Amino acid sequence: MGKAITLAAVIFTCVNWSRPALAAPVDDATAAVTTWLDKFNAGDTNAFLAAHEDNALIVDEFGQYLWSGPGAAQRWLDEFMKESAADGITAPHMDYGKPLQANSDGAAAYIVLPTTYRFEAKGKKMAGKGSMTFVMHKAADGWKIASWTYSGAAPVAE
C-alpha cells in the first residue's frame, strides 16, 4: 500500500512538472490592469475607455470624486482632462508595482497595486504615492474594469 501511494505521488509530480504552466485567472486580470495603465500612460484614451464596463464605478481624488452609471469612464476622462488643463498639469504618468493583493475566482478579480502618480504642474515635477484598487469582471472579450479607486497622499515636488 505504501509503495502504491509513493508511486502515485511520483507519477503525479512528474506529470505536473512536465505540463506547461498556465496563467491563473488573477494573473490574466492583473495583466489586463497593467496593460490598461501602460496604455493610459501612453495617452491611449480609446484603450482607457474600452477597458471599462459601461456602468463602471470610479472613485478619485478630484472633481466630483465619484463617477458611476452609463458612460462613467468617459465622464471621468472628460473631467480629468478639464481639471488638468485648468491646473496646468501635463505629462500625467501612473507608475505601479507588483500587486499588494490579487484574488480571482475566474469570473471576478480584486487587485491592489502600489502606485506613484507623476506629472508636471506648470512645469514643476510632482509625485504622489498611493494605491489603485480594481474590481474586474471577466467578459466574453476579456477582463473589464468594473470599478477602480485611487487613494494617495497629496503630491509633492520631486
N, C-alpha and C positions, 0 to 999 in steps of 0.2 A: 504494500500500500504506500509506504513512504517513498519507494523508488518511483512509483507511478506519479505521485504528486510532484516530485522533483523533476521528472522528465517533462511533465506538463508545464511546469514553471519555466524550464529551459526553452521549450518549444515556443511558449507564449512570448518570452523575451526576445528570442531570435526573430520571430515573425514581426513583432512590433518595431524592432530596431531596423529591420530591412524595409519597412513601409515608409514611403516618403512622408515628411511632415506636412500636415495640413494646417492652414491658418485657422485659429479658433474664431468664432463669431466676434468676440471682443477685439481681436486683432484687426479684423476687417473693418469694424466700426471705428476703431482708433485711427486706422489708415485713412478712412473717409474724412474724419475730422481734420487730421493734419494736412491732407491734400487740400481740403477747403481752405484752411488757414494759409497754406502756401499760395494758393490762387488769389486769395484776398490780398495777401502781401504783394503780389504781382500786379494788382489793380484790376483783376478779372471780376467785375461786378456781376456779369452774367452767371459765372460759376457760383458766386456767392448766393444769388437768388435761387438758382436751380438746386442748391444743396438743401434748401428748406422745404418742409411741408408747407402747404398754403396757410394753414392755421397755426403756424409756429408761435411760440411764446418766447419773447426776448426781454431780458432784464439787463439794463446797462446803466452806467453812472451819469448820463447826461440827458438833456431834454426831458421828455415825459417819463423817463425811467422804465416804462413798461409798454411793450408793443405786443398785441395779440390779435387773433382773428384773421380773416382773409387779407392777404397782402401784407402781413406784419413785417416780413423781411424787407420788402420794398419801402415801406414807411420808415423803418429803422434806417435803411441806407440813405433815404432822402434827408432825414434829419441829421444823420452823421455828416453828410456832405455839406449841408447848410450850416451847421454849427462849426464845422472845420473851417469853412470859408470865412465865416464871421470872426473866428478867433485867430485867423492867420495860421492855421495848422496845416502843415504839409508833410509829405513822406511818412504817413502812418505805417507802422510795421508791428506785427504781433509775434514776438519770439516765444517759443514754447519748449518745454522739456518733456521728459518721459512722464507718462501718466502717474499721478499720485494715487489714483484709484481707477479701475476699469473693470466693469462687470457686464456680462451679457447672457441672455438666455437664448440667443439666436434670433429672436423677434424684436427685442428692445435692448438698448445698451445705455449704461451710465458711465460717463468718462469725465475725470477731473484732471486738467492739465495746469501745471505751474506756468505762468506767463510773465513776460515783460513787454509792456506796451511802449513802443518808442515812436517819437515823432519830433517834428520841429515846430515850434511856436514862434512865429515872427523871426525865424532864423536861428532860434536858440534850441539846441538839442535837449530833449526832455525824455524821461523814462519813469514808468510806474510799474512796480512789481505787483502781481496779483495772481488770479487764477481764473480759468474758464471752466464751467461745468456744463456738460452737454447731455441731453437725453436724445437718443437716436431711435428711430423705428426702421425696421427692415421693410422696404417696399419692393415691388416687382423689379424696379430698375436700380436697386441698390439701397444703401443706407441713406436716410434723410434725417435732417435735424428737426426734431420736434420742439426742442427748447434749448436755449443756452443762456447762461448768466455770466457776466463779467463782474468780478469783485476785486478791488485792488486799492492800494494806497494811492494817495494823491501824487501825481507825477512831480519829479524834482529835476533840476538841471543836471545834466551829465557832465 
